């Protein structure tokens, strides 16, 4: 795999458009990494601002070409890229982690009991806003990924929006950034979770699980 750190400046109009629109961020990353091609997974996350600069952390199966956005999108970006090999995890190993997530739950019908073409109630995704329920969502997702949650601090980032082309409805997602500690319980499943990401909306800046030693 490869890890890239892309440097974006809010004082640059094109960079600001990317930072304020998750669909434009998706386009930038896909342009450089070929997101989804050949079954490869690309995950990314905007980091917290440092003055006028925001770093975009990108994890990709293939080596990206950060010159391509200049040719395809008329956008210059500065990026650092290096190979990244997953370490060998051990059962019981404790790690720090960071995850920008889109905690959601699925209900049927919503307030207006909407139905689909077959007359069944539609399945509708809605954000989880309650702190305790967000923690439970995180605990469940990490457990599915072969790890036990030992504790985390959540920072609510609020709504994230994106304007798609071709008259499609805008994207509205809800972001929560978790920083915490976990214990590996199933090394194989945990490595798979890092490669594949955690939770929904992975194509729009969510799901990248970053780890570091305690």
C-alpha positions as CSV (number, residue, x, y, z in Angstrom):
1,X,0.0,0.0,0.0
2,X,0.9,3.7,-0.2
3,X,0.3,6.6,2.2
4,X,0.2,10.1,0.8
5,X,-0.1,13.5,2.5
6,X,-1.6,16.1,0.3
7,X,-1.1,19.7,1.3
8,X,-4.1,22.0,0.6
9,X,-4.3,25.8,1.3
10,X,-7.6,27.4,2.1
11,X,-6.3,30.6,0.5
12,X,-6.2,28.8,-2.8
13,X,-9.7,29.0,-4.4
14,X,-9.4,25.5,-6.1
15,X,-8.1,23.9,-2.9
16,X,-10.8,25.6,-0.8
17,X,-13.5,24.2,-3.2
18,X,-12.1,20.7,-2.6
19,X,-12.0,21.2,1.2
20,X,-15.6,22.5,1.3
21,X,-17.2,19.8,-0.9
22,X,-16.7,16.1,-0.2
23,X,-17.6,15.2,-3.8
24,X,-14.8,17.5,-5.1
25,X,-12.5,15.8,-2.6
26,X,-13.6,12.4,-4.0
27,X,-12.8,13.6,-7.5
28,X,-9.3,14.8,-6.6
29,X,-8.4,11.6,-4.9
30,X,-9.9,9.4,-7.6
31,X,-8.0,11.4,-10.2
32,X,-4.7,10.7,-8.6
33,X,-5.3,7.1,-7.3
34,X,-7.8,5.6,-9.8
35,X,-10.3,4.9,-6.9
36,X,-12.1,1.6,-7.3
37,X,-10.2,0.5,-10.4
38,X,-9.1,-3.2,-10.4
39,X,-10.9,-3.7,-7.1
40,X,-8.4,-1.5,-5.3
41,X,-9.6,0.5,-2.2
42,X,-8.7,4.1,-1.7
43,X,-9.3,5.7,1.7
44,X,-8.7,9.3,2.7
45,X,-9.3,11.7,5.5
46,X,-8.8,15.5,5.9
47,X,-6.8,16.3,9.0
48,X,-7.5,19.2,11.3
49,X,-6.4,22.6,10.0
50,X,-3.0,24.0,10.7
51,X,-3.4,27.7,10.0
52,X,-4.4,28.1,6.3
53,X,-3.2,24.5,5.5
54,X,-5.1,21.3,5.7
55,X,-3.5,17.9,5.0
56,X,-5.3,15.2,3.2
57,X,-4.2,11.7,4.3
58,X,-4.7,9.1,1.5
59,X,-4.2,5.4,1.7
60,X,-4.1,3.5,-1.6
61,X,-3.4,0.1,-2.9
62,X,-1.6,1.4,-5.9
63,X,1.0,4.2,-6.1
64,X,-0.9,7.5,-6.9
65,X,0.1,10.1,-9.5
66,X,-0.3,13.5,-7.9
67,X,0.7,15.2,-11.1
68,X,-2.5,13.9,-12.8
69,X,-4.9,16.5,-11.1
70,X,-2.9,19.2,-12.9
71,X,-3.6,17.6,-16.3
72,X,-7.2,16.4,-15.6
73,X,-8.6,18.9,-13.1
74,X,-6.4,22.0,-13.7
75,X,-5.3,21.8,-10.1
76,X,-1.8,21.8,-8.7
77,X,-1.3,20.0,-5.4
78,X,1.8,19.3,-3.4
79,X,2.0,15.8,-2.0
80,X,4.4,13.4,-0.2
81,X,4.0,9.7,-0.9
82,X,5.7,6.6,0.6
83,X,5.1,2.9,0.6
84,X,3.3,1.5,3.6
85,X,3.4,-2.1,4.7
86,X,1.0,-3.3,7.3
87,X,2.8,-4.6,10.4
88,X,2.2,-8.0,11.8
89,X,-0.4,-7.7,14.5
90,X,-0.6,-9.9,17.6
91,X,-3.6,-10.9,19.5
92,X,-3.9,-8.7,22.6
93,X,-1.7,-5.9,21.1
94,X,-2.8,-2.4,22.1
95,X,-2.7,0.5,19.7
96,X,-3.8,4.1,19.4
97,X,-6.2,4.9,16.6
98,X,-7.8,7.7,14.7
99,X,-11.0,7.3,12.7
100,X,-13.1,9.9,10.9
101,X,-16.5,8.2,10.7
102,X,-20.0,8.6,9.4
103,X,-22.1,6.8,12.2
104,X,-25.5,6.0,10.8
105,X,-28.5,3.7,11.5
106,X,-31.0,2.4,9.0
107,X,-34.7,2.8,9.5
108,X,-37.7,1.8,7.3
109,X,-40.0,4.4,5.9
110,X,-38.9,7.5,7.8
111,X,-41.4,10.1,9.1
112,X,-43.6,9.9,5.9
113,X,-43.5,6.1,5.7
114,X,-42.0,6.2,2.2
115,X,-42.2,3.1,0.1
116,X,-40.2,1.8,-2.8
117,X,-41.4,0.5,-6.2
118,X,-42.6,-2.8,-4.7
119,X,-44.6,-1.1,-2.0
120,X,-42.2,-2.0,0.8
121,X,-41.1,0.6,3.2
122,X,-37.8,2.2,2.0
123,X,-34.7,1.7,4.0
124,X,-33.4,5.1,5.0
125,X,-30.0,5.9,6.5
126,X,-30.0,8.6,9.2
127,X,-27.1,9.9,11.2
128,X,-26.5,8.9,14.8
129,X,-26.3,12.1,16.9
130,X,-26.4,10.8,20.4
131,X,-23.0,10.5,22.1
132,X,-23.6,7.1,23.8
133,X,-25.1,5.7,20.6
134,X,-22.0,6.9,18.6
135,X,-19.8,5.2,21.1
136,X,-21.8,2.0,20.7
137,X,-21.6,2.2,16.9
138,X,-17.8,2.6,17.1
139,X,-17.5,-0.3,19.5
140,X,-19.6,-2.5,17.2
141,X,-17.7,-1.6,14.1
142,X,-14.3,-2.2,15.7
143,X,-15.5,-5.5,17.0
144,X,-16.6,-6.5,13.5
145,X,-13.1,-5.5,12.4
146,X,-11.3,-7.8,15.0
147,X,-10.6,-5.2,17.7
148,X,-11.9,-4.2,21.1
149,X,-12.5,-0.6,21.9
150,X,-10.7,0.5,25.1
151,X,-11.8,4.1,25.0
152,X,-12.1,7.0,22.7
153,X,-12.7,10.8,22.5
154,X,-15.2,11.9,19.9
155,X,-15.1,15.3,18.2
156,X,-18.2,16.1,16.2
157,X,-17.5,17.8,12.9
158,X,-21.1,18.2,11.9
159,X,-22.5,18.0,8.4
160,X,-20.3,17.4,5.4
161,X,-21.9,18.3,2.0
162,X,-21.1,17.6,-1.7
163,X,-22.6,18.8,-4.9
164,X,-22.7,16.1,-7.6
165,X,-22.9,16.7,-11.3
166,X,-25.7,15.7,-13.8
167,X,-28.5,17.0,-11.6
168,X,-28.1,14.4,-8.9
169,X,-29.1,15.3,-5.4
170,X,-26.4,16.8,-3.2
171,X,-24.7,14.6,-0.7
172,X,-25.1,15.3,3.1
173,X,-23.2,13.3,5.6
174,X,-22.4,13.6,9.3
175,X,-18.8,13.5,10.5
176,X,-17.3,12.4,13.9
177,X,-13.6,12.1,14.5
178,X,-12.6,9.4,17.1
179,X,-9.2,9.3,18.8
180,X,-8.7,6.4,21.2
181,X,-7.1,3.1,22.1
182,X,-8.0,-0.4,21.1
183,X,-6.9,-4.0,21.6
184,X,-6.4,-6.4,18.6
185,X,-8.5,-9.5,19.1
186,X,-8.3,-11.1,15.6
187,X,-5.2,-10.0,13.7
188,X,-6.4,-11.1,10.3
189,X,-9.7,-9.3,10.5
190,X,-8.1,-6.2,12.0
191,X,-5.6,-6.0,9.1
192,X,-8.5,-6.4,6.7
193,X,-10.4,-3.6,8.4
194,X,-7.4,-1.3,7.9
195,X,-7.2,-2.1,4.2
196,X,-11.0,-1.9,3.6
197,X,-12.0,0.9,6.0
198,X,-14.6,1.2,8.7
199,X,-18.2,2.2,8.3
200,X,-20.0,3.9,5.3
201,X,-19.2,6.8,3.0
202,X,-15.6,5.6,2.4
203,X,-15.5,7.4,-1.0
204,X,-16.2,10.8,0.6
205,X,-13.5,11.0,3.3
206,X,-14.6,8.5,5.9
207,X,-13.5,5.1,7.2
208,X,-9.7,5.4,7.2
209,X,-8.4,3.7,10.3
210,X,-5.0,5.0,11.3
211,X,-3.0,3.3,14.0
212,X,0.2,4.0,16.1
213,X,1.9,2.1,18.9
214,X,1.1,2.9,22.5
